[in-house]
């Protein structure tokens, strides 16, 4: 999406922005949820304990997938696990997941802007990992530049404040800062291999879709079945109760009829007796 990169003076500089839902939090998942590592800084050592990912692909869609996929119903999925899969393979796949998504964002930016990217400047916690940065260069096919100052957001705020109070006259004075102490990672794999790896990742992304929707449908269908079953049971129960009540009513009516007949006969006999007495008295 288009956004404002920075606004200094009367001139606004715009940028293209893309977000990855899970980056460093994927490493935290290995630490806190899986217990693979004791702290985040150990993830690279664990990942380097194996030569590659062992065929494992980890789509870290813990809250869906953001740019450039925008798949809300994706779920975190791990593909390619075998009896030989180790924790190191999953650690590598976790780091690679962020690199694949970043490469996809860069490809989308290239498609939108029409401009080919020549290098990628990085910062933040995951940039501390040499393995992660080399993987990013390999999957993106461009140079990755890591500055000595990794917290560039804070640096940018400090630069903007300095420009506002006149500490520097222009951004041109600061151009040389970006190159100080930086390290550059260049791609080491062939384009054909990169294409193959990206194709497998995209296949895994497609397979991660639809989990939430499917669960919702299953839950709804199960609820509907339970409700139908309950209604049938309730209806059957009500019918049985009604039938029993009808039988009781019929039995009760049958018992009342002889009693009523006896009472009617008794009343008739009494009237007859009373009538006879009157006649006897008149005579």
C-alpha angles and dihedrals in degrees: 000000000000117000141161110271095191139328118215118171113326095332123088120199114207130207143185113248130200127176131210111206096211124033119126089009087067089062089047088054090059089048104042104025105030100029092222093135137020095223137008094253090066094064095088092052090051092047091050091053087084128046095233142348093284091232093303119141118188117196100197095203095148090149101018124278123294128197130029095006103043094194110161097181097052118118132202107273135176119206132187100036115158136170087272096054113123134191089258091061091054091046090054091046090052092055091043091054091065091045093051092050092047090050089051090052091050090050090051091049090051090051093048098043100033089223122120115230115229100185141007122223113208138191140163135069099309091054087071088075113087089195092054093048093049090048089050091053092048095049095041096044093223137094117276116212119200115192125214088242103065098180097071094158090065090042091053091052090051091049092050090050091048092051090049093056095039100255086135127022097216145348089262089074089061100047093100094055094075093063098049113114094346124152123211125212116199127198114268102183130078121254091245092056091045091052091050093050093047091048091055090048092051089050090054090049091055091049091052092061127099100026096121094044092048091050091049091051092048092048091047092047091048091049091049091049091049091049092048090048091049091048091050092049091046092047092048090048092050090050091051091049091048091049092050091048090050091051091048090048091049092049091047092050090048091053093047095053096066090044091051091047091051090048092049091050090049092051091048091051091049092051089049091052091048092050092051093052092054092053092050091052094051093055 
